[in-house]
Each structure stands twice: as structure tokens, then as C-alpha cells.
Amino acid sequence: MGLDFGSKTVGVAVSDPLLVTAQGVEIIRREREDKLRRTLARIEELILEYEVDEIILGYPKNMNDTLGERVEKTLAFKEMLERRTGLNVELWDERLTTVAADKAMIEAGMRREERKEHVDKVAAVFILQGYLDFCRNRQSGAAGEQ
């Protein structure tokens, strides 16, 4: 499962059973940034529904590689997820995923209003797909070394 954690939303994506492709599932919305109970409960429901065994959480480093306020909130959310779900939560550099998601939706011909509705879910897809591709490339590289 890939998550794009924002101040009032969490974009959710899951992979296919073969861990090849990521698909967007939904955007979990909350009224306030500090209201996470329902968000965590919904993530737990999705974990059961999609038989998730690992979570990939977008890590919002700044473009200059520094860590800002969002990183602290993301790390706190990571700890909550691990405690609540018992699953491993891997951090994945999410720089430019929102830009890439927006660009992909523009290329698909989506209007601005539609893009705003879906950008977090599509960003979660980019986060998870990046991780899946990395793992697949690492495995094929290791296999070629033997």
C-alpha cells in the first residue's frame, strides 16, 4: 500500500498481487490536520480488504534535501501506523510526485477541478510505483550478479 500523507488528505494506492503495478484506491479526507483516528481506522479497513503486508509512506523532503515541518508530521504518522497496524512502514522519497501526478492528469485531458480532486490518489500511485520499480530493479540486478 502506498500513502501520500498530506495536511488534510491521505492518498491511497495498492499494488496488484504480483507487485508489478500500483493503482489508486481513494483519498481519505479529514476536516483538521490533527484528526487522525478515522483516517487510521480507514487505512486499517483497506489493509484488510487488499491484504496489505507493507506500507510505503511518501517522505516529503525538500528539493534541497533538507527536512521541513512536513517530515516531522510524516514521521509521527509513520509511528502511529506501525503501532496501530503492526506492519512495516517504509519511507519513500516523494519529491516531485505531486508534480508528476498533475502532469499525467493534464496529459490525460483532465480539467483543473478534476485534477484537484484526484491529485493525492495519483501521487500515492507514483510513490508506490516508484518503490515497486526500485524493488524489481534491485532483484533483477542481484539475479544478474549471481
C-alpha distance (Angstrom), angle and dihedral (degrees) to the residues before:
residue distance angle dihedral
M1 . . .
G2 3.78 . .
L3 3.80 121.6 .
D4 3.79 130.6 -165.8
F5 3.82 102.5 -161.9
G6 3.78 114.8 -156.9
S7 3.78 136.0 168.9
K8 3.83 93.7 -92.6
T9 3.80 104.6 5.8
V10 3.78 142.2 47.9
G11 3.78 117.2 -155.3
V12 3.80 112.2 -149.1
A13 3.80 130.2 -156.2
V14 3.79 132.3 168.7
S15 3.78 133.0 -163.1
D16 3.76 129.0 -123.4
P17 3.84 115.4 -102.2
L18 3.82 91.6 -96.0
L19 3.83 91.8 54.7
V20 3.81 92.5 -123.1
T21 3.80 105.5 114.6
A22 3.79 136.7 28.1
Q23 3.80 122.7 -140.2
G24 3.78 127.8 -167.5
V25 3.79 114.7 -114.9
E26 3.79 108.9 177.1
I27 3.76 148.8 -50.3
I28 3.78 116.2 -106.0
R29 3.81 109.2 -148.8
R30 3.78 130.4 -162.9
E31 3.78 132.2 -176.2
R32 3.80 96.3 -131.9
E33 3.76 132.4 30.1
D34 3.80 93.8 -126.1
K35 3.83 94.8 50.7
L36 3.80 102.0 95.5
R37 3.81 105.8 142.1
R38 3.82 95.7 91.9
T39 3.80 90.8 40.2
L40 3.81 91.5 55.1
A41 3.81 91.4 44.6
R42 3.82 90.9 52.7
I43 3.80 91.3 48.3
E44 3.82 88.7 52.4
E45 3.82 90.0 52.1
L46 3.80 90.5 50.7
I47 3.81 91.3 47.9
L48 3.80 89.5 57.3
E49 3.80 94.3 41.9
Y50 3.81 94.3 50.9
E51 3.82 97.1 32.6
V52 3.79 92.3 -122.4
D53 3.80 118.4 -172.3
E54 3.82 100.5 175.9
I55 3.80 136.1 29.5
I56 3.80 124.0 -144.9
L57 3.78 109.9 -158.1
G58 3.78 121.8 -165.1
Y59 3.81 111.6 -115.2
P60 3.82 109.4 -148.2
K61 3.78 103.7 -149.6
N62 3.78 116.9 168.1
M63 3.79 117.9 -104.7
N64 3.82 90.2 -107.3
D65 3.84 88.7 56.3
T66 3.82 94.4 -106.6
L67 3.78 123.9 130.9
G68 3.80 119.6 -117.6
E69 3.78 138.4 -176.5
R70 3.83 93.0 -74.5
V71 3.80 90.0 60.1
E72 3.81 91.5 58.4
K73 3.81 91.1 50.7
T74 3.79 91.1 46.2
L75 3.81 91.9 51.5
A76 3.81 90.2 50.3
F77 3.82 89.4 49.7
K78 3.82 89.8 49.0
E79 3.81 90.1 55.2
M80 3.82 91.0 48.6
L81 3.80 91.1 50.3
E82 3.80 93.4 49.0
R83 3.78 92.8 47.1
R84 3.79 94.8 45.7
T85 3.83 100.1 40.4
G86 3.80 102.6 28.8
L87 3.82 88.2 -136.0
N88 3.78 129.4 127.6
V89 3.81 111.0 -102.2
E90 3.79 113.6 -155.7
L91 3.81 119.5 -162.8
W92 3.82 115.8 -133.6
D93 3.80 125.6 -169.1
E94 3.79 104.9 -108.3
R95 3.80 99.2 -175.7
L96 3.79 110.7 143.0
T97 3.83 94.6 4.5
T98 3.81 92.1 116.2
V99 3.81 89.9 47.4
A100 3.81 90.6 48.9
A101 3.81 91.2 46.4
D102 3.79 91.8 50.7
K103 3.81 91.5 47.6
A104 3.80 91.9 49.9
M105 3.80 91.0 51.4
I106 3.82 91.7 48.0
E107 3.80 89.2 51.8
A108 3.82 88.4 50.0
G109 3.81 88.4 55.9
M110 3.81 98.6 -111.5
R111 3.78 118.1 160.4
R112 3.81 118.8 -119.8
E113 3.83 93.2 -105.2
E114 3.81 91.2 52.6
R115 3.80 91.6 47.2
K116 3.81 91.7 54.0
E117 3.81 88.9 52.8
H118 3.81 94.5 52.4
V119 3.81 107.5 28.3
D120 3.83 96.4 98.9
K121 3.80 92.7 50.9
V122 3.80 91.9 47.5
A123 3.82 90.4 47.0
A124 3.83 88.2 54.0
V125 3.82 87.9 53.5
F126 3.82 90.4 52.8
I127 3.82 91.2 48.4
L128 3.80 93.4 50.2
Q129 3.80 94.5 40.6
G130 3.80 90.6 52.0
Y131 3.78 90.2 52.7
L132 3.83 93.5 45.9
D133 3.81 91.2 49.4
F134 3.81 91.0 48.2
C135 3.81 91.7 51.5
R136 3.80 92.7 46.7
N137 3.82 92.2 48.6
R138 3.79 91.5 47.5
Q139 3.81 90.6 51.8
S140 3.80 94.4 47.1
G141 3.81 89.8 47.3
A142 3.80 91.5 50.5
A143 3.80 90.8 47.6
G144 3.81 90.6 52.0
E145 3.81 90.9 53.4
Q146 3.79 94.3 59.1
